[in-house]
Amino acid sequence: IGLVLLAIGAVVYGVERLLGARAGQLPGDLVIRSDGWRIYAPLGTALLISLALTVLLNLIFWLWRR
């Protein structure tokens, strides 16, 4: 489990480095700022990652069953 989490972290870090400042700023990502604090809820990013993982895992399982 630790190696999987490490791999996921490396992928997220790599994608963030490639996209630069645009990472985490999709439509649907909520940011609430006030004096000295910030709340960030990456709803759009979470939906995009969920969709990508669903497609990827379905493709892998489909190829595995063949």
Secondary structure, DSSP 8 states (H G I E B T S, - for coil): -HHHHHHHHHHHHHHHHHHGGGTT--TTEEEEEETTEEEEEEHHHHHHHHHHHHHHHHHHHHHHH-
